[in-house]
């Protein structure tokens, strides 16, 4: 479907326009637009390689533009069992990329946002390094395959949120309240509002899927996603 081999994919969702900084690591990537994510991709200066969805939210003008271009357009029926976001992630995984960055401006339906966030666990559990930007927040998905390691701002809020079940954390570095060989319960808010104490944070997981959330990542004074690893 896509001739060129990429090691990194960027999935652009619909909703509000994402912050410009979120596209920093989208250059030279396999760019997959999910439905009206087409317009968000173009607003970020990214040229989609694939457009996928049931096309219930993309404008007729944008859809016609996609068909006229060299983009691979994959249309699904509206009555389907997966969201456009999940379909886009599946394409990235099938392409064999090593990392995926999902970008959403937020402001969409809450059920769509929750659904999109939860399906991030699918590529992450298969060993694909996965991250997400939604609005002004950035999420590193930590699993046994990939710990979350990134350059932070001292004093920055960092929240640890288990997804899909309990998460056994091996260790954390660079946080005010460290966790060592501890379990965060699936229905606990214990990991909310930790604080970075250095310019480097690392979270290592033994079992489960953990969202390491930086809720103010794109606020004034914070760096863009180019600092992620």
MOTA-V191129 format. One record per backbone hydrogen bond with DSSP energy under -1.0 kcal/mol. NH is the residue of the N-H (numbers start at 0). CO is the residue of the C=O. Records with the same first field share a line. If there is no record, write none. Layout:
NH: CO, CO
//
This chain:
8: 98
9: 29
10: 100
11: 31
12: 102
15: 105
21: 18
22: 19
23: 20
25: 22
28: 25
29: 7
31: 9
32: 49
33: 11
34: 51
36: 33
37: 34
39: 35
40: 36
41: 37
42: 38
43: 39
44: 41
45: 40
48: 30
49: 30
50: 71
51: 32
52: 73
62: 58
63: 59
64: 60
65: 61
66: 62
67: 63
68: 64
71: 48
73: 50
75: 52
79: 77
86: 82
87: 83
88: 84
89: 85
90: 86
91: 87
92: 88
93: 89
94: 90
95: 92
96: 91
97: 6
98: 6
99: 128
100: 8
101: 130
102: 10
103: 132
112: 108
113: 109
114: 110
115: 111
116: 112
117: 113
118: 114
119: 116
120: 117
121: 118
123: 119
124: 120
126: 123
127: 122
128: 97
130: 99
131: 138
132: 101
133: 136
134: 103
136: 133
137: 213
138: 131
139: 211
140: 129
141: 209
142: 145
147: 202
149: 200
150: 226
151: 198
154: 195
155: 152
157: 193
158: 212
159: 190
160: 210
162: 208
166: 183
167: 206
168: 181
169: 203
170: 203
172: 201
175: 194
180: 169
181: 168
183: 166
187: 184
191: 188
193: 157
195: 155
196: 173
200: 149
201: 172
202: 147
203: 170
205: 167
206: 167
209: 141
210: 160
211: 139
212: 158
213: 137
216: 213
217: 135
218: 215
221: 218
226: 223
227: 224
228: 148
//
